[in-house]
Amino acid sequence: MANCLDPLGGFANRRGAYDRALELLDEGLAHVRELGSPEETADLLRSRALVLLHRGETEEAARHFTHSAALARSVGASDKVASARRGLGDVARLSGDTARARGEYEHALRLCADNWFSTGESVRILVGLGRTAAAEGDARTAADWLEQARLLAVDSPDVLALAEVAESLAVVAPDPERAAELLGAARGLRGAPAPGDPDATRTEREVRARLAPEAYDHAFARGRRLRAAAVSAG
């Protein structure tokens, strides 16, 4: 039951239904705590932290990610430790502490290196490193990290990870029409908006500011039709 409630909470979070997401995840947490299941508790805490991060509750999100990492470490689940450390990197980056964010992402990437199951997580960590470099004004390093993420994501079945790559590539796109096309591709891959994602919201706002509304809508629609093909093109 808890393993069903976790993704249901994730779906609610992606719709922006944060209260419902927390309700579902809290129900799952009650079950796994009764069973004394540290790994599943770590999963649900990490999912809950993502909801809190989308609500702007960064301090509480950081506490959840830290607790999740400790529980995952206690059962040797290195890929789940990596996910929690990546979450801590996101918290630091979105709070403006890029040095700390980079350290968390690099630590998480090392944990993923020996785990084949961590492809999607590795993609998201590389995206985090790329966005960190972009925030520091280092466009070349950002492009290098994001190209690594792109190459890894295009061969992965994780379409949500590929959508995150598309959005992050929009940050370093050579022109605003290409950026809008990549944002459209992300929407097409997801099949729905990402109303609470702070990265997606910020990137869309910045790209819209650089284009006339008609040009943005045209490029966005083209990317939405192309979906993965818009990202695979490099």
Secondary structure, DSSP 4 states (H G I P E B T S, - for coil): -HHHHHHHHHHHHHTT-HHHHHHHHHHHHHHHHHHT-HHHHHHHHHHHHHHHHHTT-HHHHHHHHHHHHHHHHHTT-HHHHHHHHHHHHHHHHHTT-HHHHHHHHHHHHHHHTT-GGGHHHHHHHHHHHHHHHHHTT-HHHHHHHHHHHHHHHTTSS-HHHHHHHHHHHHHT-SSHHHHHHHHHHHHHHHSS--TT-HHHHHHHHHHHTTS-HHHHHHHHHHHHHHTHHHHHT-
